[in-house]
């Protein structure tokens, strides 16, 4: 079980998130920080997830608001893939490795953090807000039919273009991590 955040940690995180929100208004036009902070204060488990995103250098920020569900979407907006790298895609891929197993896998790490992987569509929407993963790459949610065949997909930005690639789900690289999504 994760250790409960102190009030000082919560205050510092909210201060950081607010400053990032105000600095990057192009990511969330017409949204007001006060309403977002109220939602966060009402959901401490979401604050904990944002803390995990922040401490792994994900630089989470609000990138969308769904009026129908009244949910704000926070996504890792760090220029390069957050410092949760060298992970294979999921537990079955990790378990299948006979040698040189990575520390963990993306699916379990995201779940422990209380966040989701971005879909390809969400990743491409993020790239419309800036230039991300120009030196790194990020695992994304892999369709089941690809995963059943042993593969997994990831994306990056090169030559001012967003690319989607495939790899064996058991592969891992120091320059490949994952970007998370948290709905509040």
N, C-alpha and C positions, 0 to 999 in steps of 0.2 A: 504494500500500500504506500502511496506517495505521502510524503511528509506535508502537513498542512502549511500553507504559506503564512508568513507573519504579516501583520498589518503594514509594516514598513515595506516588505517586498511587494505587496499589493499596490500600495501607494506609488512606489517607484515605477512599477510596471505601467500603471494607469497614466502616470506623468509621461513616460516614454511613448506610449501608444498615442496619447493626445498630441504630443509634439510631432510625431511622424504623420499623424492624420492631418494636422494643420500644414505641414510642409509639402504634402503631396495631394493637394485638393483635386488634381486632375484624375485621381483614382476613384473619387467618390463625390462628384458634383452634387450639389443640392442636399447633402446630408449634414446633420448637425452632431457634433461630438457629444453634447449633453444627453441626447436620447440614447446614444450608443453606450455611454458610461452607465446610465440607469439600467440598461439591459444587462451589462456586465456585472454590476453590483447585485442584481437579482439572481445571477447564476454563477456562484463561486467556482463550480466545477469547470466552467468555461474559462474563467480567469486562470485557473491552474493549467489548462491546456495552452493558453496564450503564453503563460510563463515558460512552459516547456519549449514552445516555438521560439520565444525570444532568447532563452539561454542557449539554444543551439544555433544562434545567429541567423534565424529565419526572417527577422524583421517583419513580423506580421502587420498587416494593414487591412483596412476595410476596402473591398473592391466591388461590392455589390450590396443591394438591399432588395429583398423580395417583399413587395407590399402585401401580396396574397397571404404569405406565411408569417409576415412581420419578423423576418430574420435578416440579420446582417451577416455577410460572408467575409471572414478574415482569411487571407492567403499569405503565405511566405513571400515577401517582396524583396528579399535580399538580392543584390545583383547576380551573385552566383549561388549555386545550390547550397542550402544550409549545411552546417557542420554535423550532419548525420549521414555519413557516407560510408563507403566500403561495406555495404549491406547487399545481400542477394535479395531477390524479390519477395519470397514468402517462405514459410516454414518447410513445406515439402521440398522446395529447392535446397534450402539450407541442410535439411536432413539427408538429402541424397548425396551431398558432397562427401567424399571419403577422405579427402585431405584438404588442408588449408581452408577450413571453415571460417567464414567471417564471424564477427562477434554476434550478429543477429541478422534479422531480415526486416525489410521495409514494412510489410503488412503488420507484423506484430509490434514493431516500434511505433508506427502510427496509431495503432489501437491503444497501446499503453499511454500514449500522449493524449488520447481522446480526440484525434483528428482523422481526416480522411485523405487519401491520395487524390490529386487532381485527375480528372478525366482528360482525354486529349482535347476536347472542346474547351474545358475550363483553362487548360494550359495555354491554348491559343488565344483565349480572351485575355488572360494575364499579359501575354506578349503584346497586346494592343495598347497596354498602359505603360510600356517601357521596354527596355532591352534587357532580357534576363538570360542567364546561362550561356554567355558568349564564350566561356572557357570551360564550363562544367556541363553536366547533363543531369536530368532528373527523371527517375522512374515515374511512370504514371499508371493509373488504374488500367489493368490489362483485361481485354475482353476474355471471357471464359474459354471460347473456342481456341484462342491462341495459347492460353495458359495450359489447357489440356494437352496440347502438343509439345509442351516443354518450354515454350517461349514466354517472353515478357517484353513490354515496350517501354521506351523512354524517349524524351524529347530534348532538344537544345536549340539554340539560335546560332547559326553560322551564316556568313555572307548576307546578313540582313534578311534571312529567311528562317522560318521555324521548320525544323525537320522532326519527323517521327521515325524511329528506328526500332529494330528488334535485337534481342540477344537471348541466350539461354537464361532462364530464370535463376539458375544457380551461379551466374557470373556476378562479379562485383569489382568495382574500381574505385580508387581513391578520389577520382573526380566526378563520381556519380552518387548523388543523394536522392532526396525526394522533397517536393514542396507539399505542404499540407494545406487543408481547407478546414475551417472551423465555422460552423453556423451558430449564431447567437440570436 
